[in-house]
Amino acid sequence: MSNSDVHRRRLQATPRGVGVMCDFYAVKAENATVWDQHGREYTDFAAGIAVLNTGHRHPKVMAAVQQQLECFTHTAFQIIPYENYIHLAERLNALVPISGPVKTTFFSTGAEAVENAVKIARSATGRPGIIAFTGAFHGRTNMTMSLTGKVVPYKTGFGPFASPVFHARYPNALHKVSVSDALDSLEAIFRSDISPQQVAAIIFEPVQGEGGFYGAPPEFVVALRELCDRHGILLIADEIQSGFARTGKLFASNYYVVQPDIITMAKSLAGGFPLSAVSGRAEVMDAPEPGGLGGTYAGSPPAIAAALAVLDIIEEEALCSRANQLGSRLKQTLQRADCKALAEIRGYGSMMAAEFNDAAGKPSAEIAKAIQQQALEKGLILLTCGVYGNVIRFLYPLTIPDAQFEDALALLAGILREH
């Protein structure tokens, strides 16, 4: 059946609110390659939106899941527990950049992790308020939409939103928002909207994902930590997109001298299987009563098995180092491309982005989209992002073969020279 035939069926069977980027349909994938039903190959620099740091169908992930499937697929941990859930929690407790006793609980999606981090923070502090940031993306549920700092398309037509939630400015030198501006906006919220004594948590992305891959300046994170300590507010780091070696460290929070109280994670945690987690200081995590946390599929056994394999792969294949090496090569390619529309290259490790402006110096979603489309036509899958839609983010598997990576960079460089 042709792509156009399947496309017609998709339009008839699924709602238009599920936006789809590619005009082909996947039938097979391996590491950094996807094939459609006509046998055409694509190099995947999207990785299921940062889910496949260890690539499509890594052999060790597949073997771990197969072994679990031979035992059982589901019991619901809060009904009949299983040891692998505890084992993974122990491993994450030892790995997350949070000092002292740490506890971890599992869910299925990133949005679930954020929702439950908010629940935990409110339970631990007895306060209702949550502060997030402009440009943030935290999910598509009602609470996580409320936290998200981008209206179109995520919030359009879906109000009213959860409250009390407020948005401060996120520092962004390229768009002339200084660290001082961001901190002043927090103080303005405390003066105008909610007292700090009523704020349970401030949630931020160490590197904004959908917002454009802007990294939080170290001095800003230090100031956030000091502000939270001064007012008894918990600091939540959303590492759903930035976690598990993408930035060249296991977590982006490892780049900072201060630590969050709670970390949310998902995406590449389980190598393509749906799993998310919330880790935090033990006394904070223990605040909800028994039964207050959980979910029918939370911590699914096959996904837990996959995640244990992912942690092994990251260590055995030195993927943090690999992320830095690949990111350096990508950055060099972007710098040498002589692209007049390229306004900025930024990122940590392999969480890299390129931002594009028009001839007048204004953000240009049109240029970013044109580059994305040209790449797709030539077999390279790229993603755009950013509040203005003018950023291309690079999310290739960290396991991508060197020759395939170099071919993709050469293709990318040729396209950029046209702009």
C-alpha positions in Angstrom: 0.0 0.0 0.0 1.4 3.5 -0.9 2.1 6.2 1.6 -0.7 8.3 0.1 -3.2 5.5 0.7 -2.1 5.1 4.3 -2.2 8.9 4.6 -5.8 9.0 3.6 -6.7 6.3 6.1 -4.9 8.2 8.8 -6.9 11.4 8.1 -10.1 9.4 8.3 -9.3 7.4 11.4 -7.3 9.8 13.6 -8.1 13.4 14.8 -6.2 16.3 13.2 -5.0 17.3 16.7 -2.4 14.6 16.4 0.1 16.4 14.2 2.4 14.2 12.1 5.6 15.5 10.6 6.7 12.8 8.1 4.8 11.7 5.0 6.0 8.1 5.2 5.3 5.2 7.5 7.9 3.2 9.4 8.1 -0.5 9.1 11.6 -1.2 10.5 14.3 0.5 12.5 17.8 -0.3 13.6 20.1 1.9 15.6 20.0 5.3 13.7 18.2 4.0 10.6 14.5 3.8 9.8 13.0 2.2 6.7 9.5 2.9 5.2 7.3 0.3 3.5 9.0 1.0 0.2 12.4 0.2 1.5 13.7 3.8 1.6 16.3 4.5 4.4 16.2 7.5 6.6 18.9 8.6 9.1 17.1 9.4 12.3 18.2 12.7 14.0 14.9 12.8 15.9 15.1 9.6 17.8 11.4 9.6 18.7 11.9 13.0 20.3 15.0 12.2 22.4 13.8 8.7 23.4 16.5 6.7 21.7 19.9 7.8 23.0 20.8 4.1 22.8 19.3 3.7 19.3 16.4 1.8 17.9 16.3 -1.8 19.1 19.6 -2.0 20.9 20.4 -5.7 21.2 20.9 -5.5 25.0 17.6 -3.7 25.5 15.8 -6.2 23.3 17.3 -9.2 25.1 16.4 -7.7 28.5 12.8 -7.2 27.5 12.6 -10.6 25.9 13.8 -12.2 29.1 11.2 -10.3 31.1 8.4 -11.3 28.7 9.3 -14.9 29.5 8.5 -14.3 33.1 5.5 -11.9 33.3 4.3 -8.7 31.6 2.2 -7.0 34.3 1.1 -7.3 37.9 0.8 -3.6 38.9 3.6 -3.0 41.4 1.3 -1.7 44.1 -0.6 -5.0 44.0 2.2 -7.6 43.4 5.6 -6.0 43.6 8.7 -7.2 41.7 12.3 -6.9 42.5 13.5 -5.2 39.3 11.5 -2.1 40.1 13.4 -1.9 43.4 16.7 -2.6 41.7 16.2 0.2 39.1 15.1 2.6 41.9 18.3 1.8 43.8 20.5 2.4 40.8 18.9 5.8 40.0 19.1 6.7 43.7 22.8 6.3 43.4 23.1 8.1 40.1 21.0 11.2 40.3 22.8 14.4 41.4 21.0 14.7 44.8 23.0 14.4 48.0 21.9 12.3 51.0 19.2 9.6 51.0 17.2 9.5 47.8 14.0 7.6 46.8 12.5 7.0 43.3 9.1 6.1 42.0 8.1 5.1 38.5 5.4 6.1 36.0 4.8 5.7 32.3 5.2 9.1 30.7 7.1 12.4 31.2 3.8 14.2 31.9 3.0 11.7 34.6 6.4 12.3 36.2 5.9 16.0 36.2 2.3 15.7 37.6 3.5 13.5 40.4 6.5 15.7 41.1 4.0 18.6 41.7 1.9 16.3 43.9 4.9 15.4 46.0 6.1 19.0 46.3 2.6 20.1 47.4 2.3 17.3 49.9 5.8 17.9 51.3 5.4 21.7 51.8 1.6 22.0 52.4 1.6 24.8 49.8 -0.3 25.1 46.5 1.7 27.4 44.2 4.0 26.3 41.4 6.3 28.5 39.3 7.5 27.5 35.9 9.2 29.5 33.1 8.5 31.0 29.7 9.5 28.6 26.9 9.1 25.6 29.1 7.5 22.4 27.9 6.4 19.9 30.6 3.6 17.9 28.9 0.1 17.9 27.5 -2.1 17.0 30.5 -4.0 19.8 32.3 -1.4 20.4 34.9 1.6 20.0 32.6 -0.1 22.3 30.0 -0.5 24.8 32.7 3.2 24.6 33.4 4.2 24.8 29.8 5.3 28.2 28.7 4.3 28.1 25.0 0.7 28.7 23.9 0.6 27.4 20.3 -0.1 24.6 19.7 0.0 23.1 23.2 -2.5 25.3 25.1 -4.7 26.7 22.4 -8.4 26.1 23.1 -7.7 23.9 26.2 -8.3 26.2 29.1 -9.1 26.8 31.9 -5.8 25.6 33.3 -4.7 24.3 36.7 -3.8 26.9 39.3 -2.1 28.4 41.0 0.7 28.3 38.4 2.8 31.3 37.4 5.5 31.8 34.8 8.8 33.7 35.3 11.1 34.7 32.4 13.7 32.1 31.5 17.2 33.6 30.8 18.1 33.8 27.2 21.0 36.0 26.1 20.2 35.7 22.4 16.7 37.1 23.0 17.9 39.7 25.5 16.6 38.2 28.7 19.4 38.4 31.2 19.8 36.4 34.4 18.9 39.6 36.3 15.7 40.0 34.2 14.7 36.4 35.0 15.3 36.8 38.7 13.5 40.1 38.8 10.5 38.4 37.2 10.4 35.9 40.0 10.4 38.8 42.5 7.6 40.4 40.6 5.5 37.2 40.9 6.1 37.3 44.7 5.0 40.9 44.8 2.0 40.7 42.5 0.7 37.1 42.3 1.6 34.8 45.2 3.7 35.1 48.3 6.8 32.9 48.4 5.4 31.3 51.5 2.6 29.9 49.4 4.9 28.4 46.6 5.5 24.7 46.8 8.1 24.4 44.0 9.9 26.1 41.1 10.2 23.7 38.1 12.8 24.4 35.4 14.6 22.6 32.6 18.4 22.7 32.9 18.3 22.7 29.1 14.9 23.7 27.7 13.7 21.1 25.2 10.8 22.2 23.1 11.6 25.8 24.1 14.8 25.8 22.0 17.6 24.0 23.7 18.6 27.0 25.8 20.8 26.0 28.8 20.2 27.6 32.2 23.2 29.7 33.0 25.1 28.4 36.1 24.7 31.6 38.0 20.9 31.5 37.4 20.7 27.9 38.9 22.7 29.0 41.9 20.4 31.9 42.4 17.3 29.6 42.1 18.8 27.3 44.7 19.4 30.2 47.1 15.9 31.7 46.5 14.3 28.3 47.2 16.3 27.7 50.3 15.5 31.2 51.6 11.7 30.7 51.2 11.4 26.9 51.9 10.5 26.2 48.2 11.4 22.9 46.5 13.5 23.0 43.3 12.4 20.5 40.6 14.7 19.8 37.6 12.8 18.5 34.6 15.4 16.3 32.9 12.9 14.4 30.7 14.7 15.4 27.5 18.1 16.2 28.8 18.8 13.0 30.8 20.7 9.8 30.2 24.0 11.0 28.5 22.4 13.4 25.9 24.3 16.4 27.3 27.6 14.6 27.8 26.8 13.9 31.4 24.3 11.5 32.7 22.1 14.4 33.7 22.3 18.1 32.7 22.1 18.9 36.5 25.6 17.4 36.8 26.9 20.6 35.2 25.9 22.7 38.2 27.4 23.1 41.7 24.0 23.1 43.3 21.4 20.4 43.3 17.6 20.1 42.9 15.4 18.5 45.4 13.4 16.5 42.8 14.3 15.3 39.3 11.9 14.1 36.7 13.0 11.8 33.9 11.5 9.8 31.1 12.3 9.6 27.3 15.7 7.8 27.0 15.4 6.1 30.4 14.0 2.9 28.8 15.4 2.8 25.3 12.0 3.1 23.5 9.7 1.6 26.1 7.3 3.9 28.1 8.8 4.6 31.5 9.3 7.7 33.6 10.6 8.4 37.0 10.7 10.9 39.8 13.7 10.9 42.1 14.1 13.2 45.1 15.3 13.7 48.6 13.9 10.8 50.7 12.0 13.0 53.2 10.3 14.9 50.4 9.4 11.7 48.5 7.9 10.2 51.6 5.4 13.0 52.1 2.4 11.5 50.3 0.4 8.9 52.1 0.5 5.2 50.9 -1.7 5.0 47.9 -1.1 8.7 46.9 1.4 7.7 44.3 1.2 5.0 41.6 -0.7 4.0 38.5 -1.9 0.8 36.9 0.9 0.7 34.4 3.4 2.7 36.4 6.8 1.0 36.3 5.8 -1.6 33.7 8.0 -4.7 34.0 9.3 -4.8 30.4 10.1 -1.1 30.6 11.9 -1.5 33.9 14.0 -4.3 32.3 14.8 -2.1 29.4 15.9 0.7 31.7 18.3 -1.5 33.6 19.8 -2.5 30.2 20.0 1.2 29.2 22.0 2.1 32.3 24.4 -0.7 31.5 24.8 0.4 27.9 25.5 4.0 28.8 28.3 2.9 31.1 29.7 0.1 28.9 29.7 2.1 25.7 30.8 5.3 27.4 27.9 7.2 25.9 28.6 10.4 27.9 32.0 10.7 26.3 30.5 9.7 22.9 27.9 12.5 23.2 30.7 15.0 23.7 32.6 13.7 20.7 29.7 13.6 18.3 28.5 17.0 19.5 31.9 18.5 18.9 31.9 17.2 15.3 28.4 18.5 14.7 29.3 21.9 16.1 32.3 22.1 13.8 30.1 21.3 10.8 27.6 24.0 11.7 30.4 26.5 12.2 32.0 25.8 8.8 28.8 25.7 6.8 28.9 29.4 6.0 25.1 29.7 6.5 24.1 33.4 6.6 20.8 32.6 8.3 22.5 30.8 11.3 22.1 33.1 14.3 23.4 30.8 17.0 24.8 27.3 17.7 24.4 26.1 21.3 24.2 23.1 23.5 25.9 20.7 25.8 27.3 17.4 24.5 24.9 16.1 21.8 22.0 18.2 23.0 22.8 20.7 20.2 20.6 23.3 18.4 21.0 25.8 15.6 18.8 28.9 15.5 17.9 30.8 12.3 17.1 34.4 11.6 16.0 36.1 8.4 18.0 38.9 6.7 16.5 41.5 9.1 17.7 39.5 12.1 14.2 38.3 13.1 13.5 34.7 14.1 12.6 32.7 10.9 10.5 29.6 11.3 10.3 29.5 7.5 14.1 29.0 7.1 14.2 26.3 9.8 11.2 24.5 8.2 12.8 24.7 4.7 16.0 23.2 6.0 14.1 20.5 7.8 12.1 19.7 4.6 15.1 19.6 2.4 16.8 17.2 4.8 13.8 15.0 4.9 13.6 14.8 1.1 17.3 13.6 1.2 16.7 11.0 3.9 17.7 12.9 7.1 15.0 13.4 9.8 15.4 16.6 11.8 13.1 18.3 14.4 12.4 22.0 14.8 11.6 23.6 18.2 11.6 27.0 19.9 9.0 29.6 20.9 9.4 31.1 17.4 9.7 27.7 15.7 13.1 28.8 14.2 15.4 26.3 15.9 16.6 22.9 14.6 17.5 20.5 17.4 19.7 17.4 16.8 18.8 14.3 18.7 20.6 11.4 16.8 21.2 8.2 18.8 24.5 8.4 20.6 25.2 4.9 19.2 25.0 6.1 15.5 27.9 4.5 13.4 30.6 7.0 12.6 30.3 6.6 8.8 26.5 7.2 8.9 27.1 10.3 11.2 29.6 11.8 8.8 27.4 11.2 5.8 24.5 13.0 7.6 26.8 15.9 8.5 27.9 16.3 4.9 24.3 16.3 3.8 23.4 18.9 6.4 26.4 21.1 5.5 25.3 21.1 1.8 21.8 22.2 2.7 22.9 24.9 5.1 25.2 26.5 2.5 22.0 27.2 0.4 20.8 29.5 3.2 
